[in-house]
């Protein structure tokens, strides 16, 4: 390897490291960065809930043409 190739390769590695560091440090904090995202500020656990509704369970399939079992 010639000296010029080594210099170009070193500069390329340095540039990749710089861009990677720039992107890593420039990102904003997210909820995933928290130690325990399920706990609120006062320490209580937060859980998502949904109201219960009674109803019929239906699942219909409408297709054009003839139905063949392997299409399901």
SVG drawing of the C-alpha trace seen along z (x, -y; Angstrom):
<svg xmlns="http://www.w3.org/2000/svg" viewBox="-73 -18 77 43">
<polyline fill="none" stroke="black" stroke-width="0.4" points="0.0,0.0 1.4,-3.4 1.6,-6.3 -1.1,-8.2 -3.5,-5.3 -2.9,-5.1 -3.6,-8.8 -6.8,-8.6 -8.0,-5.5 -7.2,-7.2 -9.1,-10.4 -12.1,-8.2 -12.2,-6.4 -11.9,-9.7 -14.8,-11.2 -17.0,-8.2 -16.2,-8.4 -17.0,-12.1 -20.3,-11.8 -21.3,-8.9 -20.5,-10.9 -22.3,-14.0 -25.5,-12.0 -25.3,-10.2 -24.8,-13.3 -27.3,-15.3 -30.3,-13.0 -33.0,-14.1 -34.0,-12.2 -36.9,-9.9 -39.2,-8.0 -37.1,-4.9 -34.1,-6.6 -35.8,-6.8 -34.7,-4.2 -38.3,-3.0 -40.8,-4.6 -43.8,-2.9 -43.3,-5.0 -44.5,-8.5 -42.8,-11.4 -44.3,-10.5 -43.3,-6.8 -46.7,-5.3 -47.1,-2.8 -49.0,-4.0 -51.1,-1.5 -53.2,-1.9 -56.8,-0.8 -59.8,-0.5 -63.5,-0.3 -65.0,3.2 -67.9,3.6 -70.0,6.6 -70.7,7.6 -70.7,10.3 -67.4,11.5 -67.5,11.6 -64.9,12.1 -66.1,12.0 -64.1,12.4 -65.3,10.9 -63.4,11.9 -64.2,11.7 -64.4,14.9 -64.2,18.4 -62.9,19.1 -60.1,21.6 -59.0,22.8 -55.3,21.9 -56.3,18.2 -57.2,17.7"/>
</svg>
